[in-house]
Amino acid sequence: MRAAVVTAFGGPEVIEIREVPDPEPAAGQVLVEVELADLIFVETAIRRGGHGKFFDVEPPYVPGSNLGGRVRAVGPGVPAHWIGKSVVGRPEGFGGHAELAVLTPEVELPPELDLRTAVAVYGDGFTALMLEELAPSMTGRNVLITASAGGMGLLLIQLAHKAGAHVIAAARGEEKLALSRAQGADVLIDYSKPGWEKLVLEATSNQGADIVFEGAGGELGATAFTVTKDGGWFSAHGAPSGGFAPIDPTTAERRAITVKGIMDLRADSTTTKVTAHNVLTRAAAGDLRPVIDRIYPLAQLPQAHQALENRTLRGKALIRIR
């Protein structure tokens, strides 16, 4: 089969399209003919050799997490009725950017969702619903969302808007802010401009944001923490700036701010009631509407990585495998 292979840690140029052996489904798994796969920013950081303490992976490896396609075969213990069904899911570790992948079947594609929407919402939607689950009630609260025009940022805007929050969206540039407004943001702030945090305070009557969904990381994330209200809630889940927001635990404790990090959002390291069925049901109901900017063919996966790193995408990128 054809697959993308990260041959070494480094830039997008380390990704090569190769012929590799077909995987075989083990007990409890199915073999999927992959049609579409997702691409999220953390995959670019892993490709560069980052986040080693969170993701145990070494080159050469096939990247790609969330995917959708048709079941070709089943492993021991899986009912044969799965064969031929369209499914979405996440392979263990990686492996989604390939013509064939194995995963544990969780949910069949609902008839009211097309495969493109389901794949686009599956990963970011799962994380967004976990954040919704972890956070206090957003109704009537000032909610700051950084990296608001990313795939997950846009979903968080939708959830906060539906919950009745006063949504403050922070992103870079007019196009991304316009996209944030279209999803329900009330206040738009360009955080590429100096002193942007003062605008957050102005939008919250100098109280600060009650809830912060911080998806930018780095110094932007650290600045967002300074405008979190004392006694507020802060999630440091994004790292496109090169690392997760550096939060001093002593300061957080002194200001009585609840801080959540990436380990609170990994299904294998925390307890959550969110399921794949929840994600697709909420998407079918219109609560989660992924914004897809571009679909790249598998051969252009390096260009997709570059676009993600260059911050030129508005919403999500998907990878077409077939």
Legacy VTK file of the C-alpha trace (Angstrom):
# vtk DataFile Version 3.0
C-alpha trace
ASCII
DATASET POLYDATA
POINTS 322 float
0.000 0.000 0.000
0.976 3.658 -0.359
1.667 5.508 2.849
3.305 8.670 4.082
6.400 7.912 6.125
8.204 10.303 8.464
11.768 9.152 7.792
13.470 11.256 10.492
12.631 14.069 12.856
12.752 17.359 10.970
10.890 19.661 8.601
8.120 18.694 6.163
10.752 17.420 3.729
11.301 14.323 5.892
7.870 13.018 4.816
8.074 10.565 1.919
5.359 8.649 0.091
6.396 5.006 -0.010
5.106 1.516 -0.652
4.898 -0.294 2.700
3.443 -3.649 3.772
-0.304 -3.830 4.330
-1.260 -3.920 8.016
-3.338 -6.799 9.352
-6.101 -6.386 11.921
-5.411 -7.977 15.287
-8.061 -9.216 17.705
-10.752 -6.576 18.154
-9.580 -4.519 15.153
-10.801 -3.831 11.633
-8.841 -3.066 8.478
-10.028 0.177 6.862
-9.600 1.374 3.289
-8.842 4.977 4.199
-10.539 7.646 2.100
-9.909 10.769 4.166
-7.714 11.572 7.151
-7.365 14.531 9.464
-4.291 16.694 10.077
-3.790 18.528 13.387
-1.030 20.880 14.456
0.430 18.601 17.097
1.397 16.177 14.326
3.780 18.785 12.906
5.426 19.206 16.305
5.795 15.440 16.732
7.331 15.249 13.254
9.953 17.763 14.391
10.721 15.639 17.458
8.696 17.630 19.973
6.278 16.498 22.696
8.291 13.350 23.360
7.006 13.137 26.911
3.419 13.054 25.648
3.746 10.925 22.488
6.042 7.909 22.316
7.005 7.711 18.643
10.261 7.292 16.729
10.941 7.460 12.969
10.308 5.864 10.656
6.572 5.966 11.285
3.356 6.525 9.362
1.704 9.724 10.656
-1.988 10.546 10.762
-4.552 10.073 13.481
-8.269 10.492 12.762
-9.526 8.870 9.589
-12.564 7.659 7.729
-13.168 4.946 5.174
-14.713 1.560 4.481
-13.997 -1.644 6.424
-12.277 -4.235 4.215
-11.652 -6.983 6.771
-12.081 -7.772 10.468
-9.767 -9.295 13.023
-10.572 -12.097 15.464
-13.518 -11.332 17.688
-15.041 -8.634 15.455
-18.437 -9.451 13.914
-18.349 -9.856 10.146
-21.187 -7.342 9.723
-18.595 -4.557 10.049
-17.218 -5.462 6.614
-18.338 -2.888 4.047
-19.429 -0.307 6.625
-18.162 3.278 6.512
-16.450 4.166 9.784
-14.508 6.962 11.386
-11.947 6.442 14.110
-8.428 6.785 15.368
-5.745 4.121 14.972
-3.679 3.303 18.018
-0.730 5.682 17.907
-0.623 6.867 14.299
-0.987 5.349 10.832
-3.892 7.273 9.308
-1.998 8.733 6.356
-1.979 5.483 4.421
-4.240 3.588 2.050
-4.975 1.006 4.746
-5.113 1.367 8.519
-6.247 -0.712 11.476
-8.362 0.560 14.325
-10.796 -0.597 16.957
-14.271 0.038 15.549
-16.230 2.437 17.723
-18.877 4.019 15.563
-20.360 3.618 12.114
-20.770 6.745 9.993
-24.271 8.100 10.695
-26.413 8.440 7.547
-27.002 12.136 8.233
-23.260 12.951 8.128
-21.002 12.867 5.094
-17.562 11.331 5.542
-15.752 14.636 5.047
-17.613 16.325 7.897
-17.261 13.303 10.163
-13.487 13.063 9.703
-13.050 16.822 10.115
-15.001 16.913 13.376
-13.896 13.637 14.933
-10.584 14.615 16.569
-11.109 18.300 17.314
-14.711 17.641 18.265
-13.678 15.009 20.804
-11.253 17.450 22.434
-13.744 20.324 22.284
-16.402 18.243 24.043
-13.888 17.164 26.676
-13.102 20.832 27.303
-16.818 21.585 27.514
-17.125 18.737 30.018
-14.187 19.932 32.130
-14.996 23.648 32.144
-17.519 25.384 34.410
-20.836 26.416 32.921
-20.241 28.985 30.186
-23.692 30.526 30.370
-23.383 34.268 30.945
-19.593 34.045 31.354
-16.787 35.883 29.569
-15.027 33.175 27.559
-11.698 33.918 25.858
-10.676 31.592 23.011
-7.183 31.969 21.566
-6.155 30.493 18.204
-9.841 30.982 17.545
-9.663 30.336 13.786
-8.041 26.918 14.100
-10.072 23.765 13.648
-10.754 23.352 17.360
-10.956 27.058 18.144
-13.896 27.436 15.779
-15.702 24.496 17.394
-15.125 26.015 20.842
-16.624 29.301 19.648
-19.703 27.404 18.489
-20.070 25.596 21.824
-19.551 28.738 23.886
-21.962 30.747 21.744
-24.624 28.038 22.000
-24.127 27.970 25.788
-24.880 31.687 26.006
-21.366 32.938 26.752
-19.898 36.321 25.875
-17.300 35.008 23.445
-13.979 36.807 22.988
-12.037 35.435 20.014
-8.317 36.113 19.654
-6.497 35.275 16.436
-4.019 36.725 13.962
-5.320 38.940 11.163
-8.646 40.135 9.800
-9.492 36.994 7.809
-9.229 34.725 10.819
-11.184 37.132 12.976
-13.940 37.381 10.355
-14.164 33.580 10.349
-14.379 33.637 14.157
-17.228 36.128 14.014
-19.096 33.915 11.565
-19.053 31.114 14.170
-20.562 33.316 16.892
-17.762 35.369 18.495
-18.918 38.622 20.111
-15.545 40.360 20.468
-12.646 40.075 18.025
-9.044 40.727 19.079
-5.957 40.567 16.868
-3.241 39.205 19.120
-0.512 40.007 16.616
-0.814 43.611 17.777
0.972 44.795 20.951
-1.178 45.287 24.009
-3.935 42.961 22.855
-4.476 41.797 26.420
-5.744 45.277 27.325
-8.596 44.758 24.885
-9.547 41.566 26.734
-9.761 43.533 29.953
-11.848 46.231 28.256
-14.234 43.559 26.963
-14.649 42.149 30.488
-15.075 45.410 32.419
-11.483 44.994 33.664
-12.390 41.760 35.439
-10.641 39.337 33.091
-12.063 36.267 31.369
-13.932 33.753 33.531
-12.954 30.871 31.242
-9.992 30.698 28.862
-9.581 28.072 26.159
-5.939 28.671 25.311
-4.943 27.145 22.001
-1.990 29.316 20.965
0.691 28.345 23.471
3.979 30.062 24.201
4.053 33.728 25.143
0.576 34.301 23.718
-0.726 31.696 26.126
1.226 33.199 29.023
-0.307 36.577 28.240
-3.786 35.063 28.093
-3.243 33.698 31.589
-2.573 37.235 32.887
-6.065 38.303 31.803
-7.800 35.314 33.357
-10.061 36.396 36.196
-8.994 35.503 39.732
-10.920 32.353 40.584
-11.295 31.595 36.882
-10.617 28.529 34.753
-7.807 28.108 32.217
-7.019 25.347 29.731
-3.486 25.273 28.263
-4.172 22.776 25.485
-2.528 24.342 22.407
1.111 24.645 21.389
1.422 26.022 17.831
3.727 28.752 19.139
6.296 26.102 20.039
5.119 24.915 23.440
2.181 24.914 25.811
1.531 28.099 27.760
4.025 28.292 30.654
1.907 28.648 33.775
3.461 29.130 37.209
1.583 26.794 39.589
2.278 29.103 42.536
0.695 32.054 40.740
-2.270 29.945 39.697
-2.781 28.800 43.279
-2.450 32.338 44.644
-5.043 33.605 42.177
-7.281 30.538 42.671
-7.266 29.762 38.952
-8.010 26.180 37.937
-5.528 25.121 35.253
-5.968 22.155 32.913
-3.262 20.835 30.593
-2.830 18.404 27.722
-2.812 15.348 30.007
-6.331 16.280 31.121
-7.431 15.938 27.496
-5.953 12.568 26.635
-8.539 9.829 26.770
-5.840 7.373 27.870
-4.775 9.470 30.857
-8.023 10.884 32.205
-11.642 9.936 32.767
-14.244 11.319 30.389
-17.821 10.574 29.471
-17.280 11.831 25.920
-17.513 9.107 23.289
-17.156 8.924 19.521
-20.932 8.557 19.355
-21.339 11.827 21.292
-19.082 13.682 18.846
-20.900 12.509 15.732
-24.329 12.973 17.337
-23.491 16.562 18.278
-22.155 17.155 14.769
-25.331 15.745 13.226
-27.356 18.043 15.493
-25.403 21.080 14.284
-23.626 21.780 17.577
-20.233 21.085 15.985
-19.719 22.370 12.437
-16.146 21.905 11.243
-14.752 24.494 8.853
-12.634 22.844 6.164
-10.232 25.129 4.361
-8.511 22.681 2.023
-8.234 18.986 1.160
-4.757 17.865 0.089
-3.954 14.656 -1.782
-1.689 12.258 0.103
1.258 13.167 -2.147
0.998 16.767 -0.907
1.123 15.919 2.799
4.443 17.822 3.184
2.785 20.937 1.739
-0.145 20.486 4.128
2.263 20.330 7.073
3.970 23.482 5.815
0.694 25.356 5.441
-0.292 24.402 8.974
3.040 25.577 10.346
2.869 28.810 8.331
-0.573 29.596 9.841
-2.062 30.067 6.357
-5.047 27.758 6.892
-8.455 29.047 7.957
-9.985 26.132 9.807
-9.038 22.563 8.983
-6.981 20.711 6.433
-7.872 17.155 5.449
-5.832 14.601 3.527
-7.470 12.647 0.698
-5.962 9.180 0.546
-8.068 7.732 -2.305
LINES 1 323
322 0 1 2 3 4 5 6 7 8 9 10 11 12 13 14 15 16 17 18 19 20 21 22 23 24 25 26 27 28 29 30 31 32 33 34 35 36 37 38 39 40 41 42 43 44 45 46 47 48 49 50 51 52 53 54 55 56 57 58 59 60 61 62 63 64 65 66 67 68 69 70 71 72 73 74 75 76 77 78 79 80 81 82 83 84 85 86 87 88 89 90 91 92 93 94 95 96 97 98 99 100 101 102 103 104 105 106 107 108 109 110 111 112 113 114 115 116 117 118 119 120 121 122 123 124 125 126 127 128 129 130 131 132 133 134 135 136 137 138 139 140 141 142 143 144 145 146 147 148 149 150 151 152 153 154 155 156 157 158 159 160 161 162 163 164 165 166 167 168 169 170 171 172 173 174 175 176 177 178 179 180 181 182 183 184 185 186 187 188 189 190 191 192 193 194 195 196 197 198 199 200 201 202 203 204 205 206 207 208 209 210 211 212 213 214 215 216 217 218 219 220 221 222 223 224 225 226 227 228 229 230 231 232 233 234 235 236 237 238 239 240 241 242 243 244 245 246 247 248 249 250 251 252 253 254 255 256 257 258 259 260 261 262 263 264 265 266 267 268 269 270 271 272 273 274 275 276 277 278 279 280 281 282 283 284 285 286 287 288 289 290 291 292 293 294 295 296 297 298 299 300 301 302 303 304 305 306 307 308 309 310 311 312 313 314 315 316 317 318 319 320 321
